[in-house]
Amino acid sequence: MILAVHTGTRGVLRGVDGGCGVGRDATFLAKAGTTYSVMVSGYDVPGGALSLSLDSVPAAANDDFAGAQPVPALPFSAQPDFSVASYEADEPESTCQYDGNIVPSVWYAYTNTGEAKSVTARTRGYGSAVSVYTGNSLPELKQVACKNDSYGQPTAFRAAAGTTYYVRVTGPAQSYEPITLSLEDAPALEPSISQSPSYPTVYDNVSFSADSWNEIDKPMTADWDFGDGATAPAGTAPVSHHYAADGTYTVTLHATSPDGRTATKTTSVTVTTHDVGIAKFTVPAAARAGESKPISVDVSNTRYAETATVVLSRNDGTWWRQVATLTLTVPARPTKTVRFPFAYTFTPDDAIDGKVTFRAELSLPYPVRDARPSDNEVIAIATTVKPSGTRIAAV
């Protein structure tokens, strides 16, 4: 059976909110002086006697602001019936209820009898929203928090001691699922610290940002102590810092949520600078096919003793082809270098090409990262190659 309530005249009938249902009854808000037409129909329903009755039902006890239902303690939960609720004149606007003051609403009143604390409010149910206000009458109300049903995500507000907060819940007059209001103490603020890069050197600017898994914590206001005597003032944007020396530093975050919850978080940042470089790459200026000539790569290192690898390659006109690789220990010394010796025997194909170009690549074993890789690769000036038996100038 289908019940449908309309206003208007034949040809221009308009449905009434809540006045349509598949079943034996429907509840709708009837305005004084308005004529309502009630249609009863069904699918494959046999004829017979029909009984239709209209009864008035009392409005929800907390339909009006003046009748706001007290919240005795937290946590608190309620499932209001919006089929017997309405909106009243002068209800305040809400930043998260986009239908204006045309949807039914009910009211609750929460007074914090203890110390100031943060409270969360949320609704679950399609088309619902919760708005929190302070003030003593409808014209005086000021919104302090608001959230529509967004996958059950809450909003948070700071409840001052002795202050009454009025909680308005709105929802459709006809809903196919219960609409639930929940008020709870807000969870503790649990910030996390993100750092980039993960393994900084003295050549890096280290970026820090504060984050949280909980949407009500955002945007967090954070002030920073970088552990080396430097600090950053409170703000919501990421910050960056440059460490002048290697070492392990304790970074401290003091975070504040929009509703006033605070927390302190620390993390250790280790700054380690590995920096080896190719100081000199020596290749022969000229050679002839069949000759074997020395090639050397001098490696500098001023910070930590390292195990370094040099790969020697030659270019075949299209690709770099590896010639040899050598791994040596490179002590940390301010001025001296370590020589990586190689030798290369020039081929008839080299003589046909007329020259050979060599490349030296320097690397450190994973996971060690060179702080300045720009000096870890050198391409030498090409070596001129003549056929065997051809007299060439001394190298």
C-alpha positions as CSV (number, residue, x, y, z in Angstrom):
1,M,0.0,0.0,0.0
2,I,1.2,3.5,-0.8
3,L,0.2,6.7,1.1
4,A,0.9,10.1,-0.5
5,V,0.0,13.5,0.9
6,H,-0.1,16.5,-1.4
7,T,-0.9,20.2,-1.4
8,G,-2.3,22.2,-4.3
9,T,-5.0,21.4,-6.8
10,R,-5.4,18.8,-9.5
11,G,-2.7,19.0,-12.1
12,V,-0.4,21.0,-9.8
13,L,-0.1,18.8,-6.8
14,R,3.0,19.0,-4.7
15,G,4.3,16.3,-2.4
16,V,4.7,17.0,1.3
17,D,7.9,16.2,3.2
18,G,7.4,13.0,5.1
19,G,4.0,12.6,3.6
20,C,4.8,9.6,1.4
21,G,5.4,6.1,2.4
22,V,5.0,2.4,1.5
23,G,3.1,1.1,4.4
24,R,0.1,1.8,6.6
25,D,1.0,5.3,7.8
26,A,2.9,8.5,7.1
27,T,3.7,11.4,9.4
28,F,3.9,15.0,8.1
29,L,3.8,18.6,9.3
30,A,0.4,20.1,8.7
31,K,0.2,23.9,8.5
32,A,-2.8,25.8,9.7
33,G,-5.1,26.9,6.8
34,T,-3.6,24.5,4.3
35,T,-5.7,21.9,2.5
36,Y,-4.0,18.5,2.1
37,S,-5.0,15.7,-0.4
38,V,-4.3,12.1,0.6
39,M,-3.9,9.5,-2.1
40,V,-4.1,5.8,-1.2
41,S,-3.0,3.3,-3.8
42,G,-1.1,0.0,-4.2
43,Y,0.3,-2.6,-6.5
44,D,-2.0,-5.5,-7.4
45,V,-4.2,-4.7,-4.4
46,P,-7.6,-6.3,-4.6
47,G,-10.6,-4.1,-4.0
48,G,-12.3,-4.0,-0.6
49,A,-13.1,-1.8,2.3
50,L,-10.7,1.1,3.0
51,S,-10.3,2.8,6.3
52,L,-8.4,6.1,6.4
53,S,-7.8,8.0,9.6
54,L,-6.0,11.2,10.5
55,D,-4.6,11.9,14.0
56,S,-2.5,14.6,15.4
57,V,0.7,13.6,17.1
58,P,2.7,15.6,19.6
59,A,5.9,17.2,18.4
60,A,9.2,16.1,19.7
61,A,9.8,17.3,23.2
62,N,13.0,19.0,22.1
63,D,11.7,20.3,18.8
64,D,12.1,23.9,19.9
65,F,15.2,25.7,21.3
66,A,13.4,26.4,24.6
67,G,12.8,22.7,25.1
68,A,16.4,21.6,24.5
69,Q,16.9,18.2,26.0
70,P,19.6,18.3,28.7
71,V,22.7,16.1,28.2
72,P,23.3,14.6,31.7
73,A,26.9,13.3,31.0
74,L,29.3,12.2,28.4
75,P,29.3,10.0,26.4
76,F,25.8,10.7,25.2
77,S,23.8,9.2,22.3
78,A,20.3,9.8,20.9
79,Q,18.2,8.9,17.9
80,P,15.8,11.7,17.3
81,D,12.6,11.2,15.3
82,F,12.5,14.0,12.7
83,S,9.0,13.0,11.5
84,V,7.6,14.8,14.5
85,A,10.1,17.7,14.4
86,S,10.1,21.0,12.6
87,Y,12.1,24.2,12.3
88,E,11.2,27.3,14.2
89,A,11.5,31.0,13.3
90,D,14.9,32.6,13.9
91,E,16.8,29.4,14.0
92,P,20.4,30.3,13.3
93,E,22.2,29.5,10.0
94,S,24.7,26.7,9.9
95,T,27.9,26.4,7.9
96,C,27.5,22.7,7.3
97,Q,23.7,22.4,6.8
98,Y,23.2,23.5,3.2
99,D,19.4,23.3,2.9
100,G,18.8,26.4,5.0
101,N,16.2,26.5,7.7
102,I,13.7,24.2,6.0
103,V,14.7,20.9,7.4
104,P,13.4,19.6,10.8
105,S,15.6,20.1,13.8
106,V,15.8,19.1,17.5
107,W,17.9,20.6,20.3
108,Y,20.1,19.4,23.1
109,A,21.8,21.4,25.9
110,Y,25.2,20.4,27.3
111,T,26.8,22.1,30.3
112,N,30.4,21.4,31.2
113,T,30.3,21.2,35.0
114,G,34.1,20.4,35.3
115,E,37.3,21.9,33.9
116,A,37.5,23.1,30.4
117,K,37.9,20.2,27.9
118,S,37.4,19.3,24.3
119,V,34.2,17.5,23.1
120,T,33.3,15.8,19.9
121,A,29.9,15.9,18.2
122,R,28.9,13.7,15.3
123,T,25.8,12.4,13.5
124,R,25.4,9.3,11.5
125,G,22.6,9.0,8.9
126,Y,22.0,10.4,5.4
127,G,21.2,14.1,5.3
128,S,21.9,14.8,8.9
129,A,24.1,17.5,10.5
130,V,25.1,18.7,13.9
131,S,25.7,22.3,14.9
132,V,27.0,23.6,18.2
133,Y,26.2,27.1,19.5
134,T,26.7,29.3,22.5
135,G,24.2,32.0,23.6
136,N,21.0,32.2,25.6
137,S,18.3,32.7,22.9
138,L,17.9,32.0,19.2
139,P,18.9,35.5,18.0
140,E,22.0,35.4,20.3
141,L,23.4,32.0,19.2
142,K,26.9,31.9,17.8
143,Q,28.2,28.8,16.0
144,V,31.3,27.2,17.5
145,A,31.3,23.9,15.6
146,C,29.5,22.2,12.8
147,K,29.7,18.9,10.8
148,N,27.4,17.1,8.4
149,D,27.3,13.4,8.1
150,S,30.5,12.7,6.3
151,Y,31.1,9.0,6.9
152,G,30.6,9.6,10.6
153,Q,33.5,12.1,11.0
154,P,33.0,14.3,14.1
155,T,33.6,17.9,14.8
156,A,35.3,19.1,18.0
157,F,34.9,22.2,20.2
158,R,36.3,23.5,23.4
159,A,33.8,23.3,26.3
160,A,34.6,26.0,28.9
161,A,33.8,25.3,32.5
162,G,30.2,26.3,33.5
163,T,29.2,27.1,29.9
164,T,26.1,25.7,28.3
165,Y,26.4,24.6,24.6
166,Y,23.3,24.1,22.5
167,V,23.5,21.3,20.0
168,R,21.2,21.3,17.1
169,V,20.6,18.2,15.0
170,T,19.0,18.4,11.6
171,G,17.8,15.6,9.3
172,P,15.2,14.6,6.8
173,A,11.6,14.2,7.9
174,Q,11.5,10.8,6.3
175,S,14.6,8.6,6.6
176,Y,15.3,5.0,5.8
177,E,17.9,4.6,8.5
178,P,18.1,5.9,12.1
179,I,19.9,9.2,12.6
180,T,22.2,9.0,15.6
181,L,23.8,11.9,17.6
182,S,26.9,11.2,19.6
183,L,28.7,13.5,22.1
184,E,31.9,12.3,23.6
185,D,35.1,13.5,25.3
186,A,37.6,14.3,22.5
187,P,40.5,11.8,22.3
188,A,44.0,12.9,23.2
189,L,45.9,14.7,20.5
190,E,48.4,12.3,18.9
191,P,50.6,14.2,16.4
192,S,53.2,12.6,14.2
193,I,56.3,14.1,12.7
194,S,57.3,13.8,9.1
195,Q,60.8,14.5,8.0
196,S,62.4,14.9,4.6
197,P,65.0,13.8,3.7
198,S,65.1,10.7,5.9
199,Y,68.9,10.7,6.1
200,P,70.0,14.3,6.0
201,T,73.5,15.7,5.5
202,V,75.0,19.1,6.4
203,Y,74.2,20.1,2.8
204,D,70.5,19.5,3.2
205,N,67.6,21.7,4.4
206,V,65.5,19.3,6.5
207,S,61.8,19.7,6.2
208,F,59.5,19.0,9.2
209,S,55.7,18.8,9.3
210,A,53.2,17.9,11.9
211,D,50.3,15.6,11.0
212,S,47.6,13.4,12.6
213,W,45.4,10.5,11.6
214,N,42.4,12.3,13.1
215,E,40.7,14.9,11.1
216,I,39.6,16.9,14.1
217,D,43.2,17.5,14.9
218,K,43.8,19.5,11.7
219,P,45.1,22.0,11.0
220,M,47.5,21.7,13.9
221,T,49.5,24.6,15.1
222,A,53.1,23.5,15.8
223,D,56.2,25.2,17.2
224,W,59.5,23.4,16.9
225,D,62.8,22.9,18.8
226,F,65.4,21.5,16.4
227,G,67.8,20.3,19.1
228,D,70.7,22.4,18.1
229,G,69.6,25.6,19.8
230,A,67.4,26.8,16.9
231,T,63.6,27.0,17.1
232,A,60.7,27.9,14.9
233,P,57.6,29.9,16.0
234,A,54.1,28.4,16.1
235,G,52.4,27.9,12.7
236,T,50.5,25.4,10.6
237,A,52.9,25.2,7.6
238,P,55.9,22.9,7.3
239,V,59.2,24.3,8.4
240,S,62.8,23.6,7.3
241,H,66.1,23.7,9.2
242,H,69.8,23.4,8.2
243,Y,72.1,21.5,10.5
244,A,75.7,22.7,10.4
245,A,77.4,19.6,11.8
246,D,76.9,15.9,11.8
247,G,75.3,14.4,14.9
248,T,72.1,13.1,16.5
249,Y,69.6,15.8,17.4
250,T,66.3,15.6,19.4
251,V,63.6,17.4,17.6
252,T,60.6,18.5,19.8
253,L,57.2,19.3,18.5
254,H,54.7,21.2,20.6
255,A,51.3,20.8,18.9
256,T,47.9,22.4,19.4
257,S,44.6,21.3,17.8
258,P,42.0,23.8,16.6
259,D,39.9,23.0,19.7
260,G,42.8,23.6,22.1
261,R,44.1,20.1,22.9
262,T,47.9,20.0,23.2
263,A,50.6,17.4,22.9
264,T,54.4,17.2,22.8
265,K,56.2,14.8,20.4
266,T,59.9,14.1,20.0
267,T,62.0,12.4,17.3
268,S,65.7,11.8,16.7
269,V,67.3,13.2,13.6
270,T,70.7,11.8,12.7
271,V,72.8,14.0,10.4
272,T,75.6,12.1,8.7
273,T,77.6,13.4,5.8
274,H,79.5,11.0,3.5
275,D,81.3,12.9,0.8
276,V,83.9,11.3,-1.5
277,G,84.8,12.7,-4.8
278,I,86.9,12.2,-7.9
279,A,89.8,14.6,-7.5
280,K,91.7,13.6,-10.7
281,F,91.0,11.3,-13.7
282,T,94.1,10.6,-15.8
283,V,93.9,8.9,-19.2
284,P,96.5,8.7,-22.0
285,A,96.3,11.4,-24.6
286,A,97.1,9.0,-27.4
287,A,97.7,5.3,-28.0
288,R,97.9,2.7,-30.8
289,A,96.1,-0.6,-31.2
290,G,97.6,-3.4,-29.1
291,E,99.1,-1.0,-26.5
292,S,98.2,-1.3,-22.8
293,K,98.3,2.0,-21.0
294,P,97.6,3.0,-17.4
295,I,94.5,4.9,-16.3
296,S,94.1,6.3,-12.8
297,V,91.4,7.8,-10.7
298,D,92.3,9.8,-7.6
299,V,89.6,9.8,-4.9
300,S,89.4,12.4,-2.1
301,N,87.6,12.0,1.2
302,T,87.7,14.3,4.2
303,R,85.0,13.0,6.6
304,Y,84.8,9.2,7.4
305,A,86.8,6.2,6.3
306,E,84.9,4.8,3.4
307,T,84.9,1.7,1.2
308,A,84.5,3.1,-2.3
309,T,84.1,1.6,-5.7
310,V,85.2,3.1,-9.0
311,V,83.8,1.8,-12.3
312,L,85.7,2.5,-15.4
313,S,83.8,2.5,-18.7
314,R,84.4,3.3,-22.4
315,N,81.9,4.7,-24.9
316,D,81.3,2.6,-28.0
317,G,79.6,5.3,-29.9
318,T,76.2,4.4,-28.5
319,W,76.5,2.9,-25.0
320,W,78.9,3.0,-22.1
321,R,80.6,-0.4,-21.7
322,Q,82.2,-1.4,-18.4
323,V,85.9,-1.9,-18.7
324,A,86.9,-2.6,-15.1
325,T,85.8,-2.1,-11.5
326,L,87.9,-1.6,-8.3
327,T,87.0,-1.3,-4.6
328,L,89.4,0.2,-2.1
329,T,89.4,1.6,1.4
330,V,89.6,5.4,1.3
331,P,90.8,6.9,4.6
332,A,89.5,10.3,5.7
333,R,92.3,12.8,5.1
334,P,92.1,16.6,4.6
335,T,94.5,16.8,1.6
336,K,95.7,13.4,0.4
337,T,93.9,11.2,-2.1
338,V,93.8,7.5,-2.8
339,R,94.6,6.4,-6.4
340,F,92.6,3.7,-8.1
341,P,94.9,2.2,-10.8
342,F,93.5,0.7,-14.0
343,A,95.0,-0.4,-17.3
344,Y,93.4,-0.6,-20.8
345,T,94.6,-2.4,-23.9
346,F,93.5,-0.5,-27.0
347,T,92.0,-2.6,-29.8
348,P,92.0,-2.4,-33.6
349,D,88.3,-1.3,-33.4
350,D,89.4,1.6,-31.3
351,A,91.9,2.5,-34.0
352,I,89.1,2.3,-36.6
353,D,87.1,4.7,-34.5
354,G,90.1,6.9,-34.1
355,K,89.5,7.7,-30.4
356,V,88.2,6.3,-27.1
357,T,86.3,8.2,-24.5
358,F,86.5,7.0,-20.8
359,R,84.2,7.6,-17.9
360,A,84.9,7.1,-14.2
361,E,82.0,6.6,-11.7
362,L,82.5,6.6,-8.0
363,S,80.0,5.1,-5.5
364,L,79.6,4.1,-1.9
365,P,78.0,0.8,-0.8
366,Y,74.2,0.9,-0.1
367,P,72.7,2.3,2.1
368,V,75.4,4.9,2.4
369,R,74.5,8.0,0.4
370,D,77.1,10.4,-0.9
371,A,76.1,13.9,0.1
372,R,77.3,15.6,-3.1
373,P,77.2,13.1,-6.0
374,S,78.0,15.8,-8.6
375,D,81.7,15.1,-8.2
376,N,81.3,11.3,-8.4
377,E,81.4,11.1,-12.2
378,V,84.0,12.4,-14.7
379,I,84.2,11.9,-18.4
380,A,87.7,12.4,-19.7
381,I,88.9,14.0,-22.9
382,A,89.0,11.4,-25.6
383,T,92.2,9.4,-26.2
384,T,93.4,9.4,-29.8
385,V,94.0,5.9,-31.1
386,K,96.1,5.0,-34.2
387,P,96.5,1.6,-35.8
388,S,99.4,-0.6,-34.6
389,G,102.8,0.2,-36.2
390,T,101.7,3.9,-36.6
391,R,104.2,6.2,-35.0
392,I,102.5,8.6,-32.6
393,A,103.7,11.4,-30.4
394,A,104.9,10.6,-27.0
395,V,102.2,10.5,-24.3
